[in-house]
Amino acid sequence: MMKLKISLAFIFLLVLNSCNSQSSTVNRQPLTKIICGAERMQEYLPVLQNKNVALLVNQTSMVGETHLVDTLLTQHVRIKKIFAPEHGFRGSADAGEHVRDSVDAKTKIKIISLYGDKKKPSNDDLKNVDVMIFDVQDVGARFYTFISTLHYLMEACADNNIELVVLDRPNPNGWYIDGPVLKKEFQSFVGVDPIPVVHGLTIAEYAQMVNGENWLPDGKQCKLKIISCLNYDHSMRYSLPVKPSPNLPNAGAVYLYPSICFFEGTDISVGRGTDAPFQMIGSPNITVRNFSFHPESKSGAKSPPHVSQICFGYDLRWIGNDAPGINLSYLLDTYQAINDTSKYFLPNGFFDKLAGTDELRKQIIAHKTEAEIKASWKADLEIYKAKRKKYLLYKDL
């Protein structure tokens, strides 16, 4: 039986609000209003005046109750193009689903997908663009592809001498650092740069690190303007005002995500096609029978793993994340509980790409303990933490 503990702290997490509400620290200090970068318009509107502007945004790019695109149009900003990351401009596409170029029905502005035929804007895409804005809510895990999109956007802006304005937002998993650091040979779109799974950076801090560590090709530098958050620091828990993607519907899913996403490279379903994705795990091939769910095709999960089959496993909906760290017991226990361990890891190698190394898979197969696995991460994490400190905008953990 998996050792899952109900956490009263998780109930506390669920009542935390958003950019336009209240956020508190882990030790429950008095609530303080967080002001996101997009809300600090006086800091970046002067940069946009009389310029041709492009934006990389999605459904999380809100200023109060209004989308950033609509807000800037009321300020007479010349928006020429919108770029969209994974899940699209409105955030409704499945994970991994090819997103096509289109035109926004409301504003008639062209939308160029960076999760379809290409991951990086072309030089033609950026013709006549003077300033680029990036405003997308991240969740603080390396394999959440928005930071990969930011990396390639920085590269394109550097190629075309375009200033990139990053409107920062808090990291809901920014209060700890954990996981294996990506090895170069496992670089992919779910892991571009040598950072751990849980990197402890906001999107703007990450952009500064990409520049500072010379991670762009040929040592290129992107001209950055950072609009930071106010009243935020890395000890804070933060609940998102808008779900960042179709299958992260609430705070529970966001907090579980760094521990649960590894299963996307296994036979185990994470609950896509149910009402609680990333809050349950299971498979028709698991021997545990104390909990079951039934994935079905639905919006945001058109072809979920094990669709229309009964999956047996574990209900994580009431499991909090009050301990700073990735929980490996989910992986270790399900590996023990599956009927045929030779079919646990998908043959496409996606698990290793998510982990950023093949070592974690080998450690699971070798029945290493959680303590032994985490000890193997320690040296690389210490090196990363020392680098990370150079790029922080906010009080550290």
N, C-alpha and C positions, 0 to 999 in steps of 0.2 A: 504494500500500500504506500502510495506517495505521501511524504510527510508534508502536508499542506496545513498552514495555520491561518485561522481567521484573524485579521488584524483590525483592532479598533481604530488604529491610525488611518486605515484605508477609508473608513466612514468619514473621518475628518477631511481627507483629501478631496472627497467628492463634493464637498460644499464650497471648495475654493472656486473663485470665479475667474474673470478674464482680464484682458487689457483694460476694459472699462469698468472693472469691478475691483475686488480686493484680492490680495495674495498675502500669504503669511510664510514665515520661515519655519524650518523643520522644528525648532524649539518653541514654536507657537508664540512668537513675539507679537506685539500689537499689529493689527492689519494696516497695510500701507498701500495706497493706490499706485499701481504700476502704469506708467505712460510709455506706450510703444513708440518706436521710431516714426512710424507712419503718422502718428498723431501730432508730431512736432513739426508741423508744416512750415512754421516760420524759419526753421533751420535749413530747409531744402528748396522751398519755392523760389528763392532768388536765383538758385543755380539753373532753374528750368525756364526762366523768363526769356522769351524770344529765341528759344531753342527748339529743335526737333527732338522729341522725346519718344523713346520706346520703353516698354515695361515688361518685365517677366513677373507675372502675378498669377494667382489662382483664387479660389473661393475664400481663402483665409485673409486676403489682402484688404482688410476692412479698416476704415477710419470711423469709429463709432458704429453706426448702423448703415453706413454707406460704403460701397466699394471704392477703393483708391482710384480706379479709372474714372468713375463718375465724379468723385470729389475733385480730381484734378481738372476735369473738363469744366466744372463750374468756376474754376480759377483761371480759365482761358489758357490752359497749358496745351501746347500743340502735340497731341499724341498721334504718332504716325503708325505705330505697330504695337501689337501685343504678342509676347512670346509665352507659351504655355508649357509647364513641366509635365511629368507623369500625372495621369488622371485628368489632364486637360484644364482648360481655363475655368470651368465650373466645378471641377473636382469630382465628376461622376463616373469616369471611365475605370474599368477594372485595373488592378495591378498588372503591369506587363502588357496591357492592351494597346495596340497601335492607335495613336491619336492623329487624326488628319488635320491639315491646315483648314481654316474656315474663316468666316466673317462673323463678328459679334452682332447678333440680331438687334441689340439695343442701340449700340453706338455706330455700327457699320464700319468699325475698325478691323483691319485684317489681323487674324490670329495665326501665328506661325508656331506649329508644334515642334517642341524639342524632345518629343518622345514618340517619334514616328519614323520617318526615313532618315532622320539625323538627330544627333544629340547636342550639336554645336551650331550656332548661327553661322551662316555663310557670309562671305564678304558682301554679296549682293543683298542679303537680308539687312545688312547694316548700312547700306548706302543712304546718305542724307540723314543719318541719325547722329545727333550731337551728344546726347546724354542718355544713358541707360539706367533704369531703376529696377532693383531687385527687392521684392517684398513678398516673401513666402514663409509661412510658419513651418519650422522644422520640429522634429521630435527628439533630436539628440542621439540618434543611432547611425552608425556609419553606413549601414545598408539601406537607409531611407534615402531615396535617390535625389532629393532636392539639393543636397550639398554637392553631389556629382554634377548636377545641372549648373550649379553656381560655379564650380571649377571650370567647366567648359565655357560658360559665359564670360568669365574673367579672361580666359585665353582669347576668345573672340574680340573682346573689348581691347585687350592689349595689342592684338594684331592690327586693329583699326584705329588705335589712338582715341578711344571713346572713354569718357569718364563714366565710372559705374558708381551709382549712389545706392548703398545698401541700407535699407530701413530695417533696423534690428527688432527682433522680438525675443522674449524670454524662451529658454530651453526647458521644457517640462521635465526632462531627465538630465538637467544640468547640474545636479547636486551630488553626482558621483562619477567616477571614471573606472571602467572595467572592461575586460575582454582582451582577446589576443590582438596585437597590433598587426595590421595588414602587411603581408610580405609581397614584394613587387611581382613575383611570378603568379600571384593570384589576383592581380588588378583586374577590375571589371567595372561595369556601371553601378554595381552594388558595393563598390569599394575602389575609389580612385587613388586616394592618398594614404600614406602610412600612419594611420591613426587607429586607436582601439575601437572596438564596437561601440562602447559608450564613451564619447570623447570629451564631454564636459565643456563644450563651447557653444556660444550662441552663433547664429549664422554670420554675424559681422566679425566675431572673433575668429571664426574659421577662415573667412576671407582674408583677414590680416595674416593668419598663419600660412595660407597658400602663398601669398606674396613674400612673407618674411623667410620662409624656408625654401624659396625658389623652386616650388613644385610645378610651375608652369614650364612648358617646353623652352629649352634654350635660355633659361633664366629670365624670361620675359616678366615684366612687372605691369600689373593692371593699375591704372590710376583710380584710387578708391576715395570715396567720400562716405564716411560712416555717420549715420544718425542713430545714436545709441538710445537705449531705454532709460527712463528715469525711475528711481526708487526700486531697482531690481538688483539682486545679488545672487551668487551661485548657491547659497544655502536655502533658497526659497523653493517650495513646491509651487507648481503653476498649472492650473487647469485651463484648457483651451476654450475660447469662446465659440470657435467654429471647428467642426471635425476636420482634421487635416487631410484625410483621404477616406474613401467609402468604408473601409474596414477597420478604421480606428474611431469608433463612434463615441467614446467617452473616456474619462480619465483612467478608468481601470484598464482599458485596452492599451492606452498610451504607456502606462507604467509597466505593464507586462510585456510590451512589444520587444524590448531588447533581449529578453530571455526566451520569448516565444518564436521570434521570426526565424531562428535556426531551423524550425520544423518545415519551413518551405522547401528545404532541400532533402526532405525525408518522406516516408510513406504516411506520416502523421498529419492529419488535418488540423488546422488552427481554428476551425469553426467558420471559415468562409461559407457563405450560403445559409447561415443561421442568423438569429437576431443578436448574437453575441460573439462576433468574430474577434479573434485574438484574446478570448476569455475562456476558451475550452480547447482541449486537445484530445484527439482520438483517432482510431482507425478500425475498419472492419476486422483487421488482423491482430488486434490486441486482445490478450486473454482476460484483462480486467473487465468486470461486468457491473460495477457499482454505479456507472453513469453512462448514458448514451445520448447521441444527437443524430440528426438526419439532415445533411446538407442538401439544399435545393438551389436550382438556378434562380437568381434574383438580381435586381439592379445592383451593380457594383461587384457582383460575383456570378457572372453568367455561366461559367464552367468550373465550379469549385471542385477541389479534389474529393473523390469518393461521392460524387453527386448521386443522390437518390439511394444511397446505401446507409445502413445503420453503422455509426461509428461508436466504438466503446472506448472509454478513457476517463478523463478527469474534468470536473467543472471547476474553473478558476475564478468565477465571477465574484467571489467574496474573499479573494486572496489579496491582501494589501502588499505594498512594496515599501515597508518601513525600514528595511535593512538595505544599506547602500551596496549594491552589487548585483551582478547577473546570477540568476538562480539556475544552476545546472542540474538540479535534481529532476526537473522535468525531462531532460534529455536522457539522463542516466536511468531513470525508472522506466520510461517507455521502451528504451532499448532492451531492458530486461523482460518487459511484458509482451513484446511482439512475438508472434508465432515463429517467424523465420527471420533471424537477424540479418541474413544475407540480402534481404530485400528492404531493410530499414532505410538505407541511404539511397537516394535516387541515382541512377547510373549516369545522369548528365553532369555530375560534378558540382551541382549548384550549392550543395552544403559547404564545400570548401571555399567557394567564392564568398558566401555569406560570412563564414568564419574568417576569411582572409588568410587561411593557412590550411594545410592538410593535417596538421598535428592534432587538432581537436577531434576530428573523426577517428584518427588512429588511437587516441587516448580513450575514447568511448568504447571502441572495439576491444581494447586491452583491459577494460574494466577498471580504469583508474578512478580514484575517488575524486570528489569535487575539490577537496583540499589539495590533492596532488596536481590536478589540472590548473587550479588557480595559482599555485606556486610557480608553475612553468611560465606564467605571464608576467611575473613580478618584475624581472629585470628590464624588460622592454617597456613596461608601464612607467617605471621610475624615470627612464630616459625621456619618454614622451611627456610626462608631467613637468619636467624641468624645461622642456621647449615650450610647452603650452603657456607657462606663466608669463612669457614675454609678450603675449598677444591678448591678455585679458583686459576687458573694458570695465569689469565689475569686481567687487569684492569676492575673493575666492572662497572655496568650500570651508 
